[in-house]
Amino acid sequence: MLKTLIDRTAALLTLTLLFVPIFVPLWIAICATSRGGAIYSQTRIGLGCAPFQLYKFRSMRVGSDKAGFQTQSGDPRITPIGRFIRKTSLDELPQLLNVLKGDMSLIGPRPDTPMQKSNYTEENWTLRHTVRPGITGLAQVNGRSDISTENRLALDLEYARAHTLAMDLSILLKTLKIALGKGAN
């Protein structure tokens, strides 16, 4: 209950502080440089294996997800502003709305898509979803996209088994160091 209160308070404060100086200019830049809306939503799996709609600033051309969700360096589906917001992780900011709604936490394993269930045993899929997914998590501060799927899954399961407020604080501090220091992978 304390974690939920902290999550929602921090999300509301962050949204309030970032709305005009960051959200509005990004919204305008995305809409001005490519066809379509600024926000993209996708079905993800949350606490208790319940589906929810995850929000992101759109970084790809409209309809690009039909060709698959995996992207590679130089992927032509990514818009010029999309490259910037992905590199800086600004595309994740609308997930603060997911935190306010209670779909997500600030800290926790990144939310899986329904098709990622095939990466888990049934027992591990259930364990993985005993915690609310997060905007950042243990896997993100230990390599993010530079680690294998197996290592990411192991870190997500480790978090689900042993998360504490102290662990969350450590992950938050590492996330800030990465974001402010060298940027996200």
N, C-alpha and C positions, 0 to 999 in steps of 0.2 A: 504494500500500500504506500509506503514511504517512497519507493522508487517511482511509482506512478505519479505521485504528487510532484516529485522533483522533475520528472520528465515533462509533465504538462506545464509546469511553471516555467521551466527553462525554454521550452518550445514557444510558449506565448511571448516571453520576453524577447527571444531571438527574432521571432517573426515581426514583432513590433519595431524592434531596432533596425531590422534589415529591409522592411517592406519598401520604403521610399528610396533609400540609396542603392539597393541592389535588386530587389524583385521587380520593381517597375522598369528600370532601364533594361534588365535582361528580357523581360516580357516584350518590350518594344523592339529590342534588337532581334529577337527570335522571329517575331511576326514580320518585321521589315525586311529580313534577309532570306526568308523562305516561306513557301505556301503552307498554310495550316496554323493551328493554334499553338500557343506557347507551352501548354501543359500536356503531357502524355501520361496516360494511365495504363496499367497492366495488372492482370490478376496475379497475385502472389499468395503464398500460404503463410498464415500467421499462427498465433497461439491456439493450441488445441486442434491444429490442422484446418482451421477455418480460413476460407478464401477471403481476400479483401483486395481493394483497388489501391495500388501503389502509385503515388504521384511523382513525376519528375519533370524538369524543364526538358522540352523536346530538343534532342541533339541530332536527330536523323531526319531525312526527308520523309514526308508523309507516305505511308505504305511500305516503308523499307523493312519493317518487321516481317513481312510476308516472305522475305528471302532468308529469314533466320535471325536469331538474336545475337549470335557471336559476331564480333567485329574484329578486324585486323588493322594494323597500322596502315594509314593511307586509305581506309575504306571510303569509296566515293559516296556512300549513303550518308556519311556524316557531314553535316553542314559546316561552313567555316566557323560560325559562332559555336556550333556544337563541339568542335575540336577544343576550343577554349574552355567552354563550361565543363567538359569532361575532364580535361587536364587539371582544372582547378577544383573539381568536384562540386561546382556550383549547381550542376544539374540535379543534385540530391536535395537542395534546399526545400523544395515543396513537400518533402517527406516530413517536415515539421508539422504539416497539416495532419499527416497520418499519426504522428505522436499525439497531437491534440485530440484526435478522434479516438485514440486508444488502440489503434491497429498496430502501432509500433512503439518502440522505446528508443531513447537516444542511443543506448548501448545494448547490443545483442547480436546474434548471428544475422547476417544479411538475409532478407526474406527470399525464400526459394520460389521458383515458378512451379506450377503443378507437374510439369514434365521432369523436373529434377528428382522426383520421388524415386525414379529408377536408379539413382546413384546410391540409395540407402537400402539397408535391410528394413523390414517392416518395424522391427524394434527400434532401430536407430532413427527412423523417420518420426516415430512417435516421440522418442526422447528429444530429438532436435526441436520439436514444436511444443515442449513443455515450458518454453520461455518465449516472451514476446520478441519478434525480430527487431533489429536495430538499424539505425542509420550508419553506425560504425560498430565494429566488433573486434574480437580477438584475432580473427583471420586478417582483417584489414590492417591492423597495426603490426602484423607479422608477415608482411609480404604482399597482401592484397592480390593483385592479378599476376604477381610473379611466383606464386606458389601453385603446386599441383592441386587438382580437384580433390585428391585423397587427403592432402595436408589441410586444405580448407575444411573439408568435412570433419576431420579429426579435431581441429581447433573449435569448430562450431559445437561438436559434441562435448568437448572438454568444458566449454563455457556452460552448456546446458546442465552438466553434472555439478559444476563447482562454482557458479557465479556468486559473487558477494558485492556489496556496495564498494568495498575496497578495490576489488578487481575492476568494477565499472569506473572508478575514479582513475585507476592506472591506465585503462584503455582510453578514457577521455583525454588525459594529459598527453599520452602518446599520439593520439589523433591530432591534437592541437599542435604538437611539435612537428608532425609530418606536414600538416596543412600550412603552417606558418613558416616552416623551415625550407623544405625542399619540394613541397607540393605532393600530390597524390600520384601513385603509379598509374 
